[in-house]
Every structure is written in structure tokens, then in C-alpha cells.
């Protein structure tokens, strides 16, 4: 959700920066978890494959347990990263809805329409939010 803010008007850039500040702790967690999950999973699966299929005569219980635990830890990190991504969407949606409600310029019926769109289509929440900000800015001028 960390959006590039290069070609945006200043009023949109300011709001997107505030949103990014709100979700940045979650983004850092997701990055760390994802960074460690993939190598742990791949490393453990490759080694388990070699221990069980390619060279079964060299396997030991300790190495099997070690690689299985590494893989389980990698999968747990992956699952937690997925959970944190959902949390990013939830926090973003909450921020956007609060910001829409806070506007004094837009009529309540229009606010309700934007809030409904954000809730119905969370994947396009930023698009709806930017359209809202543009409409709000246009009415302020």
C-alpha cells in the first residue's frame, strides 16, 4: 500500500503521506516476515527432499526434525505476513473512512457513497479515496 507520490497534487500527497505513516509499522513487519519466510521454507523443503528421497541412507532424526521445524517456522512467518497484510487493509480502510467523515466540505450523502464504495471494494479503496480528495479540493476552490 506504500504508494509512489511523485505525480500527485500536493493535497493528495499530504493525505497519502499521512496514510503511509499510519500503516508503515505494519509494512515493516510484513517485509521482515516475508524476507525470512521464503528462504526458510525453500531451504527446509530442499533439504527434506534430499534427506528423504535422494539420499535416504544419510538421514538422521535430528536433521529431519531440524529441517521440519525450520519449514514450520517459515510457514508460520508466511501466515503472519498474510495476517499483517489484512491488517494493513483494515487500518487503511479505517483511516480512509475517518478522513472522509471528517470532511466539512462534502455533503453527507456523497460521503456515504464514498464510504460505501470503500467498504464494498477494499482493493480499490485508494482510488475511491483519491477521487474523494479531488472532489473535496474542487469544492473548496
Secondary structure, 3 states (H helix, E strand, C coil): CCCCCCCCCHHHHHHHHHHHHHHHHHHHHHHHHHHHHHHHHHHHHHHHHHHHHHCHHHCCHHHHHHHHHHHHHHHHHHHHHHHHHHHHHHHHHHHHHHHHHHCCCCCHHHHHHHHHHHHHCHHHHHHHHHHHHHHHHHHHC
